[in-house]
Amino acid sequence: MIKGRLKKFLAFATLASMVIAGCSSPTGSGDSNAASAQKEPTAASKADGNSLSLFIPNYYNNTEKLQWESVIKKFEEMNPAVKVTLTNGDVNTESGKLTTMLQSGVTPPDAILMNAGPGRVRILSEVGLIKQLDDWYTQNNWKEKLQPFAYQMATVTDGIYELPHTVDAIQVYYNKDIFVKYGIQVPQTGEEFVAAMNTLKANGVTPLNTGARTAFTVGGLYSNLLQAAAGRDAVEALLYGEKKWTDPEFVKSGEMLADWAKQEYIGKESMSLNSSDLQLSFLNKKMAMFVSPTHIISTIAENKAEGNIGSFNMPSFIGGQKTNPTGGLGYTWVVPSKAAHPELAEKWMNFVLSEDYANVVLGDPSYNLIPASKAALTVKPAGELLANAMKEIEVGVGYNPSVFIGSEAKEAYYQNLIGLIGGLVKPQEAMEAIAEGTKKDQAAGYQLTRK
């Protein structure tokens, strides 16, 4: 019986690893996107000294495309001699496509907006594919222009190779009318959260769903649960190597995830969904709640559902503790070592940190990302959901482990979380597997350090 279950899990893990490669974080590159076909960046020309080439994530929808057009228009108005070329594609290091592109010999883009995380950036910096930016930080005073949390996350390893673009805030989004129909108030404690899920289930409503075919959605849900069950400080200590995944509080969080799936608080269909399916299911009210970063806001706006969607932090299961949105850096800018126009990339990065940029993006009620700049803190977002998320992270940000752990741990992390939801692995086994991946990363020299 055990051998059969293990064989089934290993087969599933192989499939999961293929899924993970394309969808480790919310770029849209792991799913089919009608709004943005996959493109490879075209070669930049050294002769064209006024052309800035940017490689950015695929758009989730046409709303995001229009947002970027507004940003580029503003930059070109401020820099009339510069023409910006945007290319969309896979900005994950997990799939290997980004590394292959930078090693191909073709002149790369001048700047790349990639999925953030020390482990991801390290894959490129260790082999000299991206420029070290310490001198730009000094010359442009970027430390003082970034929010402290963003600067801290960009400097957890030796040398600075990235400029943070956004900060993630992963929260629970909910359909207000479903809550009203069943007399549910926004829960303030972990016990109230479980009670709400019980009420929803008893009335035939799926409380939560996630998408095993897009692994980052599982990671986002678990990051909220992990903080609620173990506490922010414990998670921080875990990521800095001061605790282990096999410690009781983390095994307990795995037990809770497995139990929520067993109790069908997390819908059975989660194993077959991807992120696009998940968003559609939520907006069509096939589930009451959805744990997501702010990326969903543009889809909510495109579907004109802003008035019926609210958000809250998953409450703590530890008496007296408050919770924050979980996250880390969302997207981050890097400059290829062989970029044709690094001076234009530097000009662009200064623009991204400016109040001019913040006014453009935050003035759009459909905008769905939280800028990492201090300038953004002086601008009131036009969209209510984004304003709420930004207000919450002023108090503090919890941790989404997938942003911070190394590549071996991340592979085990996603595989085993999906396995827990599918009933294919036991919680203790899952945490042992993630701990083993962490050991491999540490042996290879990857470990966050406090500064």
C-alpha positions, 0 to 999 in steps of 0.5 A: 500500500505504501509502495503504491502510494509512493510510486503514485507520488513520484510519478506525480512529482515528475509531472509537477516538476515539469509544471513548476519549470514554467510557473514558479511565480505569477508572470503568466508565462506558465499558462496560455495567454490570449493577451500575450503570445510568447516572444523571444527578445530580438537582438539590440543594435549597438549602432542604435544608441537611442533604442532601449530594449526591455524584456518583461513578463507576459501580460495576463490580459489587455489591461496590463498591456495598456498599463505598460503602454502608459508607462512607456509613453511617459518615459518617452515624453521625459526622454524624447531622444529614446525609443523603447522596445518592449518584448514579452516572454518567460522571465523565470529562471526555473524553465532555463529559457532566460539563462539560455537566451543570455548565453546564446550569443545574441545581443540581449535586451538592455534590461530584464524584468524577471521574477525576483528572489535571491536564488533566481538572481544568483543563477544569473550572477554566478556565471556572469550573465548580469551586471553587478549594480553596486556602483549604480546604487552609489551613484544614484543613491538607490538605497535611499530611494527604495523602501527598506524591505526592498533594499534589504531583500536585494542585498541578502547576498554578496554584491547587488545585481538587481533593482527591485521593481515591486513588492508582493502582498499575498492576501485572501480575496473574497466574494463579498456577496457570498459572505453576506448571503451566509452571514459570514464576517471577515474572520479575525482569528484562525478559529473564525477562519475555519468556522467560515470555511465550515459554513461555506462547505455546509452550504455547498460552496467551495471555500478555497481553491488553488491551482496545482498546475500553476505551482506558485498559486499553491505556494501563495496559499501555503505562505499565508497558512504557514505564517498564520500557523507558525508566526512571521518570526519563526518563518524568518528564522527558518529562511535564514537557516536558524530553524529547520523545516522539520521543526514541529511548527512547520510540520504542523502547517503541513498537517493543516494544509493536508487536513484542509484538502481532506476536509474539502475546504480546498476544492478537489478540483485544485489538482487540475486547475492552473492560474487562469482557471483559478481566477475564472473560477473565483470571479464566476463565484465557484469558490468564495475565497482565493489567496493571491498576490495583487496581480489578480486586481487587473483581472478583477478590473477587466471583469468589472468586479471591483465592487464585489471583491474584498481582501483580508490577511489570513488571521493567525492561529496563534493567540494574540498575534497579528498577520501581514500579507506574505510576499517578498520582492515580486519583480526585479530589474537586472541588466545583462552583462552584454547589454548594448545600452547599459546607460539607457537601462540606468536611466530607465531604472531611475525612472522606475524609482521616480514619483513620475512613474508612481503617479502613472501606475498608481493613478490607474485604478486597474493597476495591480502591482506595488512599486518598491520605491519610496516615491510610491508611498507618497502617491495614493493608489486610485484602486481600492484593492491595491490601496488596501494592500499597500496600507497593510504592508506599511505595517510589515510583510510576511514571507513567501518562502518560494522567493527566498529558498534555493533551487533544490529546496524550491523544487521539493517545496512545490512538489510536496505542497502539491502532494499534500493537497493531493493526499500523495505524501504525509506532512512529515515526509513533505517537510523532510524532503524540503529540508533535504533540498535546503541542505543541498542548496546550503552545500552548494553555497546558497544561504540567506545571511542577516546584515 
